[in-house]
Amino acid sequence: MSNILYIHGFKSNSNSSTFRNLREIFPEQAWFSADFDLTDIKGTEEKIKALIKEYKINILVASSLGAFYALLNSENHPCIVINPCMRPSIEIPKLDSSVKEETLKKWANLEKGHEEYVSFGALAVNMNEMRCNAFGIFGNHDELFSYKELFEKIYGAESAELKKTFLVEGGHHSLSKDVLKKYFSKAFEYFKLNQEYFSLAKDLFPPMDQKEEEEYFASKGSSRKEFYEKLEAYKEKAKKYQQD
């Protein structure tokens, strides 16, 4: 079971249909939500961090503008985002012309800073983790916007050869229960496999010959044979994931 925080979209709330549907479809997970004023940037960021700490959140799930804020936390938390609004400084004024210019400028600075940090920041110690931690679901008939290409440019389309961005045929800005069930099941499996991959990968570097490997695994109370059996089992699960 994971503790999951849902962050709603612009002018939505903690009891949105997406949140209710996810809680109904996946009752085995512990779901938490809250109301956010997403135009209050500092307040939103502080509230997310406080909720993560209070409820020991493992995964962030977010829609639209809420996904923008979730991705800012992807360095330390897996994020499943639905039709993320990755350019709020451009998109939100189209929906509400009363949003303050100061807020738009702050969003623009966050957009630029975060994208550069993840994509190009040589000092980003957890840069790969941030990319791996972002799983995107996009409706191909989103009536508001689509940032699938930008999402893939920044976070990648796959991790450890596992696909992690999906375009939903017939999907709109809000997704149906059937679509949520299919792709969130996929997302939960992705994060499970991704964790398994990196657990195995740390024992593959630096490269060693067979004798060195045997000595290395013996020092860990394991065996080379056991490790490669786990690796083959992972490959089978990954293959099934890609085919489903």
N, C-alpha and C positions, 0 to 999 in steps of 0.2 A: 504494500500500500504506500502511496505517496501523498504528501500534503501539497495540495495544488491551490495556488492563488489565481483567481480569474480577474483580469483587468478589462473592464468594458470599454466600448468605443465612445466616440464623441456624442454627447447629449443622450447617452444611454444610462443605465444604472446597474446596481448590483444584482437585480432580479431580472436581468435580460433573458430573452428566450434561449439564447445560446447557452448561458450559464445553466438555466433550468434543464435544458435538454442534456447537456453533458453530465450533470449530476444524476439525472435519471438513467442515462445509458451506462455510466460507469460508477455504480454505487459503492464499489469496493474501494474507490479512492476517497480521500478526505478533501472535500471542496470548500474553499473559502472565497468570499468576495466582499467588496466594500464599494461605497459610492465615492467617486472621484470627481473633482472639478479639474478636468484635464487641461484647462487653460491656465491653471495655477501650477506652473512648472515646478517650482521649488516645493510647494505643498504636496504635489503628486509624488515626486521623487522621495520625499521624506516619509510619506504615508506608506509607500510600497516597501521601503526598507524596514519600517517599523512592523508592518504586517509579516514580512518575511521572518523577522526575528521572533515575533510573538507566537506565530503558529508553526515555526520551524519548517518553512516552506521548502520543498524539494524541486518543484516545477512551477514555472510561470506559464499561464495560458492567457492569451489576450487577442482582442479583435481590433482591427482598424487603428484608430489613434492610440488606444490602449497598448497595441502591439509595439508602437514606437517606443513607449516607456519600458516595456518588457525587454526589448532588445538592448536597451542601455544597461540592463543587468545581466546580459548573457555571459559575461565573463565568469560568473560564479553560479549561474542557475540555468538549467535547460529551459528553453522557451519553445512553446508551440504557438505559432502565430497564424491568425486567420486574416487574410487580405490586409496585411499591415500597411498603414499609412506612413510611408517612409519619408515623405516630404510634407509634413503638416504646415510648414510655412507657405506652401503653394496651395494645398488642397483645402485646408480648413476655411480660408477666406471665401472660397466658392460656396461653402455651406452656411457661413455666418460672417457677414461683412462687419459685424460689430466687434470682432476680436481685436484687441489692442495691437498697435504697431510694435510696441515693445515686446509683446509675447511672440509675434511673428519673427522678430529679429533674434530672440533667444532660441526659438525653435531652429532657425536657420543655422545658428552657431553650433547647436547640438548636433544637427544633421551632419554638418561638415566635419566637426571634431570627431564624432564617433566613427564615421565612415573612414576617415583617414587613419584613425587608431587601429581599427580592425583590418583594413586592407593593406596599409603601408607602414604602420608604426613599428619600426625596428625595436623599439623599447617595450613593445607590448608583450610581456612575458607569457601571458596566457592567450595570445592571439589565436592559436589553433583551437584552444578550448572554446573560445567565443564563437568561432566558425562552426565547430562541431555541435555546439549547444543550441543552434538555431534551426528549427524545423518549420518549414513554411507550407501553408495550404492556400491555394489561390483559385477563385472562381473565374472561369474563362468568360463569363458574362457579367462580371462585376460592373454595376452601373455607375460606380463612382470613380474608380481608378484601378490601376494594376501596376504593382511594383515587383513583379516576379523577376524580371531581368536584372533589376538593380539588386534585389535580394540575393540572387545567385552570384552576381558579380562580387558582392561584399562577403557573403557567407559561404558561397559555393553551392553547387547543386547536389553534391554528395560528400560523404565522409567515410573513410575506410571502405570505399567502394560501395557504400550503402546510399541509395537515393534518399534525399531529405527535403526535396521540394516537389510539390505535386500540383498540377493544374487540373481542376475538377471540371469535367465536361458538364455544361449546363448550370454550373455553379454561379450564384450571384454574390452580392456583398455579404448577405447572411446565408448560411448553409443549412440544408435540411438535416433532419435527424439521421437519416440513412448515411448521408455523406459524412457527418460528424463521427458516426460510429465506425465507418470504414477507415477514415484517415487518422483518427485519434488512436485506434487500435494499432495502426501502422506506426504512428509516432511513438507510442509507448514501447513497441517492439524495437524500434530504431534505437532509442536511448539505452535499452537493455543490451542490445548487441554492441552498440558503440562502446559502452563501458567494458564489456567483455573483451572487445578487440584491444583496447588500450591496456587492459590488464595483461593480456598475452604479449602485446607488442613490446612492453618494457623488458621482457626476457629475450627479445630478439636482437637487441642492440647493446653493445657493439657486436658485430658478427663474430662468431666463434667456430672453430672446427669441432668435430664430433667429440673428441676427447675433452676439450675445454668445456663443451656443453654438459657432458656427463658430470664433470667435476663441479660445475656451477650449480646444476640442479640438485646434486647430492648435498651440497652445502646448504641448500634450502629445505632439505628433508623431502625432496621429491625425486623425480627421475626424468631423464630425457624422453623416454618412451611415453610417460604420462603426459608430459607437456605437448608432444606432437599429437597425441590422441585428442587432447582438448582443442588443439588448433584445427584438426580435421573436423571435429564436431562443430566448431564455430563456423568453418567454411560451409558446411552443409546448411546450417541455420541461415547464414547470410545469403546463400544461393536461393533458398526457399523464400526469404524475405523479398529478394529482387524479382522473383517470378510471380509472387502473389499479387 
